[in-house]
């Protein structure tokens, strides 16, 4: 049986419109099939409510929460077991209660649409995949009721909730159709609950939106509706938590900033920070979930922050304000809202944390506080 990661679900749904939660999606293209080993790929569906697996035959499979039709099955019934949800899919991903698929460069979306999240010009939920009319799609980053896409021509587009200017379009007006964002040469977009960060190909980081906890790393708590450059340079990767952020520099240094009540900044205290502080060195990868942070160092996974459901994989449910070695090796990692998954060098995938909605893909809804291997049918 092939193994695969799955995305997380939140504690209760749906959230009120004013709730300060977020979800993020990072689009990943289907990797090349290697020999007889690979039969599909993980769809990175960070902070999502359902899990997705794209097979090498271009069929997309899903499991988990479906209360707003986000699996595109034509109904709103949750799925306890994996089920095929689409075919002829080139790439796929998800954001807040939404699943996205790309066919021949065209974006299709299904699910929750109160803020126009689907980008189809309306605010009605959809339980089948709808053609957004957006073409030439290279990558998508979803946030809490928002979506950003990067096209193959390098332009960035956004849609959805925008009450703090998190879409980066220079105003606070909600958008039900994709709008062009005035930023270029972008490598990655990373969204928190009400804020957005952009990593350019030149290694600079830019931010916009809500900043009450200093999470934009601009040395003050002033919100921004205009995309503003941070003082950082030589940035390799960025990751957003609900109201905190992580930066990985090319020299392996990890910096953290923002909300820290659960210790997610990993700096030994629980005080919010508006200036980036060094949290680790010698690392190769980072990931952020709602109130937790993770990095890989020397092939081993380290985590800090919120741990009520065992999502740090330490065998307990005690929050941590310094990074702890989980004792598990990892080559890739995938953060959910309150659960976490890793992929090992042998391509096996292991998960831990909150599992009330079967989001760990283990066939049961029992939470885990240690990493357990995930199996696909």
C-alpha positions as CSV (number, residue, x, y, z in Angstrom):
1,X,0.0,0.0,0.0
2,X,1.3,3.5,-0.8
3,X,1.4,6.0,2.0
4,X,0.3,9.6,1.9
5,X,-0.2,12.6,4.1
6,X,-3.5,14.3,4.6
7,X,-4.6,17.7,5.7
8,X,-6.1,18.9,9.0
9,X,-9.5,19.9,10.1
10,X,-10.4,22.4,12.7
11,X,-12.1,21.9,16.1
12,X,-15.4,23.3,15.1
13,X,-17.0,24.4,11.8
14,X,-18.1,26.6,10.3
15,X,-16.4,29.6,11.9
16,X,-18.1,32.9,12.5
17,X,-17.2,35.5,9.9
18,X,-15.2,37.4,12.5
19,X,-13.2,34.4,13.8
20,X,-9.5,34.8,13.7
21,X,-8.6,31.5,12.0
22,X,-6.8,30.9,8.8
23,X,-5.9,28.3,6.3
24,X,-3.2,28.2,3.9
25,X,-2.6,26.2,0.7
26,X,0.7,25.8,-1.1
27,X,0.3,24.5,-4.6
28,X,2.7,21.7,-5.5
29,X,3.1,20.3,-9.0
30,X,3.0,16.5,-9.5
31,X,6.6,15.2,-9.3
32,X,8.1,12.9,-11.9
33,X,7.3,9.2,-11.3
34,X,10.5,7.4,-10.3
35,X,10.8,3.8,-11.4
36,X,8.1,1.6,-9.8
37,X,8.1,3.5,-6.5
38,X,5.7,6.4,-7.0
39,X,2.0,6.0,-7.9
40,X,1.0,9.5,-6.9
41,X,1.9,12.6,-4.9
42,X,0.9,14.3,-1.7
43,X,-1.2,17.4,-2.3
44,X,0.0,20.0,0.3
45,X,-3.2,21.1,1.9
46,X,-1.9,23.0,4.9
47,X,-4.6,24.1,7.4
48,X,-7.3,22.5,5.4
49,X,-10.3,20.4,6.4
50,X,-9.9,17.6,3.9
51,X,-7.0,15.5,2.5
52,X,-6.1,15.1,-1.1
53,X,-4.0,12.7,-3.0
54,X,-3.2,13.1,-6.7
55,X,-2.3,9.8,-8.4
56,X,0.0,9.5,-11.4
57,X,-3.0,8.6,-13.6
58,X,-4.3,12.2,-12.8
59,X,-7.2,11.0,-10.6
60,X,-7.6,13.1,-7.5
61,X,-8.7,11.4,-4.2
62,X,-10.1,13.0,-1.1
63,X,-11.2,12.2,2.4
64,X,-12.5,14.2,5.4
65,X,-14.7,17.2,5.9
66,X,-17.2,18.0,3.2
67,X,-19.8,20.2,5.0
68,X,-19.6,22.9,2.4
69,X,-19.1,20.6,-0.6
70,X,-15.4,21.2,-0.8
71,X,-14.7,17.7,-2.1
72,X,-16.7,18.6,-5.2
73,X,-18.8,15.4,-5.0
74,X,-22.2,17.0,-5.5
75,X,-23.2,16.6,-1.9
76,X,-22.1,17.8,1.6
77,X,-21.5,14.5,3.3
78,X,-18.2,14.0,5.1
79,X,-16.0,11.2,3.8
80,X,-14.4,8.8,6.3
81,X,-12.6,6.8,3.6
82,X,-10.7,7.9,0.5
83,X,-12.9,8.5,-2.5
84,X,-12.1,9.6,-6.1
85,X,-13.3,13.2,-6.5
86,X,-11.9,14.3,-9.9
87,X,-10.0,13.0,-13.0
88,X,-7.7,14.5,-15.6
89,X,-6.2,16.7,-12.9
90,X,-2.8,18.3,-13.4
91,X,-2.4,19.8,-10.0
92,X,-4.6,20.3,-6.9
93,X,-4.7,22.0,-3.5
94,X,-7.0,23.6,-0.9
95,X,-7.7,26.6,1.2
96,X,-10.3,27.4,3.8
97,X,-13.1,24.9,3.2
98,X,-12.2,24.9,-0.5
99,X,-10.6,22.5,-2.9
100,X,-8.9,23.7,-6.1
101,X,-8.0,21.7,-9.2
102,X,-6.0,22.7,-12.3
103,X,-6.8,21.2,-15.6
104,X,-4.9,22.3,-18.7
105,X,-3.8,25.4,-16.8
106,X,-7.4,26.4,-15.8
107,X,-8.4,26.7,-12.2
108,X,-11.6,25.0,-10.9
109,X,-12.8,25.3,-7.3
110,X,-15.5,23.9,-5.0
111,X,-16.7,24.6,-1.5
112,X,-17.2,27.5,0.9
113,X,-17.8,30.8,-0.9
114,X,-19.2,33.4,1.6
115,X,-16.5,35.9,0.9
116,X,-16.2,35.0,-2.8
117,X,-13.3,32.6,-2.0
118,X,-14.0,30.5,-5.1
119,X,-13.4,33.5,-7.4
120,X,-16.5,32.8,-9.6
121,X,-18.1,36.2,-9.2
122,X,-20.6,35.1,-6.6
123,X,-20.9,34.2,-2.9
124,X,-22.9,31.0,-3.1
125,X,-21.3,27.7,-1.9
126,X,-20.6,25.1,-4.6
127,X,-20.5,21.3,-4.1
128,X,-19.2,20.6,-7.6
129,X,-16.1,22.1,-9.2
130,X,-16.7,25.4,-10.9
131,X,-14.6,26.9,-13.7
132,X,-13.1,30.1,-12.3
133,X,-12.1,31.3,-15.8
134,X,-8.6,31.8,-14.5
135,X,-6.0,30.4,-16.9
136,X,-2.2,30.0,-17.1
137,X,-2.1,29.0,-13.4
138,X,1.4,28.1,-12.1
139,X,0.8,28.1,-8.3
140,X,-1.8,29.0,-5.7
141,X,-1.5,30.0,-2.0
142,X,-4.8,30.1,0.0
143,X,-5.5,31.8,3.3
144,X,-8.4,32.3,5.6
145,X,-11.2,33.0,3.1
146,X,-8.6,34.2,0.6
147,X,-6.7,32.8,-2.3
148,X,-3.6,34.1,-4.2
149,X,-2.3,32.6,-7.4
150,X,0.9,33.1,-9.4
151,X,0.5,32.8,-13.1
152,X,3.1,31.4,-15.5
153,X,3.8,34.9,-16.6
154,X,4.8,35.8,-13.1
155,X,1.8,38.0,-12.2
156,X,0.0,37.5,-8.9
157,X,-3.8,37.5,-8.5
158,X,-6.0,37.4,-5.4
159,X,-9.6,36.9,-4.3
160,X,-11.8,36.7,-1.2
161,X,-11.9,38.4,2.2
162,X,-10.0,41.6,2.4
163,X,-11.0,43.5,5.6
164,X,-7.4,44.3,6.6
165,X,-6.0,44.6,3.1
166,X,-4.7,41.0,3.1
167,X,-5.2,40.6,-0.6
168,X,-2.5,43.2,-1.3
169,X,-4.7,45.2,-3.8
170,X,-4.4,48.5,-1.9
171,X,-7.9,48.6,-0.4
172,X,-10.1,46.7,2.0
173,X,-12.9,45.7,-0.4
174,X,-14.0,42.1,-0.6
175,X,-13.4,40.5,-4.0
176,X,-15.4,37.8,-5.7
177,X,-13.3,37.6,-8.8
178,X,-9.6,37.4,-9.0
179,X,-7.8,40.8,-9.0
180,X,-4.2,41.6,-10.0
181,X,-1.8,42.3,-7.2
182,X,0.8,45.0,-7.6
183,X,3.9,42.9,-7.0
184,X,6.2,41.0,-9.3
185,X,9.0,38.5,-9.4
186,X,7.3,36.5,-6.7
187,X,8.5,33.1,-5.8
188,X,6.0,32.3,-3.0
189,X,2.9,33.7,-1.3
190,X,2.2,32.7,2.4
191,X,-1.0,33.8,4.1
192,X,-1.9,34.0,7.8
193,X,-5.4,34.5,9.1
194,X,-5.6,38.2,8.0
195,X,-2.1,38.9,6.6
196,X,0.0,37.9,3.6
197,X,3.7,37.6,3.0
198,X,5.4,37.5,-0.4
199,X,8.9,36.0,-1.1
200,X,10.5,37.4,-4.2
201,X,13.1,35.6,-6.3
202,X,15.7,38.1,-5.2
203,X,15.4,36.9,-1.6
204,X,13.4,39.9,-0.2
205,X,10.2,39.5,1.8
206,X,7.2,41.8,1.6
207,X,4.1,41.9,3.8
208,X,0.5,43.3,3.9
209,X,-2.6,43.1,6.1
210,X,-3.3,42.7,9.8
211,X,-0.4,43.4,12.2
212,X,-1.7,43.7,15.7
213,X,0.9,41.2,17.1
214,X,3.8,42.5,14.9
215,X,3.4,39.4,12.7
216,X,4.4,41.3,9.6
217,X,7.9,41.9,11.1
218,X,7.9,45.6,10.3
219,X,8.9,46.7,13.9
220,X,5.4,48.1,14.6
221,X,1.9,46.9,15.1
222,X,0.4,49.1,12.4
223,X,-1.8,47.3,9.8
224,X,-0.8,47.7,6.2
225,X,-3.0,47.9,3.1
226,X,0.0,48.5,0.9
227,X,2.6,45.8,0.4
228,X,5.6,46.8,2.3
229,X,9.2,45.4,2.1
230,X,10.7,44.0,5.3
231,X,14.3,44.6,6.3
232,X,15.2,41.0,5.6
233,X,17.3,39.7,2.7
234,X,18.7,36.4,1.5
235,X,15.5,34.7,2.4
236,X,15.0,31.1,1.2
237,X,11.5,30.3,2.5
238,X,8.6,31.8,4.5
239,X,5.8,30.2,6.5
240,X,2.8,31.7,8.2
241,X,1.0,30.7,11.3
242,X,-2.3,32.2,12.3
243,X,-0.7,35.3,13.7
244,X,3.0,34.5,13.6
245,X,5.6,33.9,10.9
246,X,8.8,32.0,10.2
247,X,11.6,32.8,7.8
248,X,14.4,30.5,6.6
249,X,17.5,32.2,5.3
250,X,19.9,30.7,2.8
251,X,22.5,30.1,5.6
252,X,20.0,27.9,7.5
253,X,19.0,30.4,10.1
254,X,15.4,30.4,11.2
255,X,13.8,33.7,12.3
256,X,10.3,34.0,14.0
257,X,8.0,36.9,14.7
258,X,4.5,37.8,15.9
259,X,2.0,36.1,18.2
260,X,3.6,33.9,20.9
261,X,1.1,33.0,23.6
262,X,1.5,29.3,23.0
263,X,5.3,29.6,22.6
264,X,5.2,29.1,18.8
265,X,8.2,31.5,18.3
266,X,10.3,28.9,20.1
267,X,12.4,31.6,21.9
268,X,11.9,30.4,25.5
269,X,9.1,32.8,26.4
270,X,5.5,33.6,25.6
271,X,5.8,37.2,24.7
272,X,4.7,38.6,21.3
273,X,7.5,39.9,19.1
274,X,7.3,42.6,16.4
275,X,11.0,42.1,15.4
276,X,12.3,38.9,13.9
277,X,14.4,36.9,16.3
278,X,16.7,34.0,15.7
279,X,15.2,30.7,16.7
280,X,17.6,28.2,15.2
281,X,20.6,27.7,12.9
282,X,21.7,24.9,10.6
283,X,18.2,24.0,9.4
284,X,17.0,23.0,6.0
285,X,13.2,23.5,6.0
286,X,10.4,25.2,8.0
287,X,6.6,24.9,8.4
288,X,4.0,26.7,10.5
289,X,0.6,25.6,11.6
290,X,-2.0,27.6,13.6
291,X,-0.1,28.1,16.8
292,X,2.9,25.9,16.2
293,X,6.3,26.0,14.4
294,X,8.6,23.3,13.0
295,X,11.9,22.9,11.3
296,X,14.2,20.1,10.0
297,X,17.8,20.0,11.2
298,X,20.2,17.2,10.4
299,X,17.2,15.2,9.1
300,X,15.4,15.4,12.4
301,X,12.1,17.2,13.1
302,X,11.9,19.9,15.8
303,X,8.7,21.6,17.0
304,X,7.5,24.3,19.3
305,X,4.2,25.9,20.4
306,X,0.6,24.6,20.7
307,X,0.4,20.9,21.6
308,X,-3.1,20.4,23.1
309,X,-3.8,17.6,20.6
310,X,-0.3,16.1,20.5
311,X,0.5,17.8,17.2
312,X,4.2,18.2,18.2
313,X,4.5,14.4,18.3
314,X,6.3,14.4,21.6
315,X,4.1,11.8,23.3
316,X,2.3,14.4,25.5
317,X,-0.1,17.3,25.1
318,X,2.0,20.0,26.8
319,X,2.7,23.3,25.0
320,X,6.4,24.1,24.4
321,X,8.1,27.5,24.1
322,X,11.4,26.2,22.9
323,X,12.0,23.9,20.0
324,X,11.9,20.2,21.0
325,X,13.5,17.3,19.0
326,X,10.5,15.0,18.2
327,X,12.9,12.0,17.7
328,X,11.6,11.3,14.2
329,X,13.5,11.8,11.0
330,X,11.8,13.7,8.1
331,X,12.6,14.7,4.6
332,X,9.4,16.8,4.1
333,X,6.7,18.1,6.4
334,X,3.1,19.2,6.2
335,X,1.5,21.3,8.9
336,X,-2.2,21.2,9.5
337,X,-4.3,23.3,11.9
338,X,-3.8,21.1,14.9
339,X,-2.1,18.1,13.4
340,X,1.2,17.5,11.6
341,X,2.5,15.1,9.0
342,X,6.0,14.2,7.8
343,X,7.4,12.2,4.9
344,X,10.4,10.1,5.5
345,X,13.2,9.3,3.1
346,X,11.6,6.0,2.2
347,X,8.4,8.0,1.1
348,X,6.4,6.7,4.1
349,X,4.2,9.4,5.7
350,X,3.5,9.7,9.4
351,X,1.0,11.9,11.2
352,X,0.2,13.1,14.7
353,X,-2.3,15.4,16.5
354,X,-6.0,16.2,16.2
355,X,-8.0,13.6,14.4
356,X,-11.7,14.1,15.2
357,X,-12.6,14.4,11.6
358,X,-10.4,11.5,10.4
359,X,-7.9,14.0,9.0
360,X,-4.9,11.8,9.8
361,X,-6.2,9.3,7.2
362,X,-6.0,6.4,9.7
363,X,-9.6,5.2,9.4
364,X,-10.5,6.3,12.9
365,X,-11.0,9.6,14.7
366,X,-8.7,9.1,17.6
367,X,-6.1,11.9,18.3
368,X,-2.4,10.9,18.3
369,X,0.4,12.4,20.4
370,X,3.1,10.3,18.6
371,X,3.7,9.9,14.9
372,X,1.7,7.1,13.3
373,X,2.1,5.8,9.8
374,X,-0.6,7.0,7.3
375,X,-1.8,4.5,4.7
376,X,-3.6,5.1,1.3
377,X,-5.8,2.4,-0.2
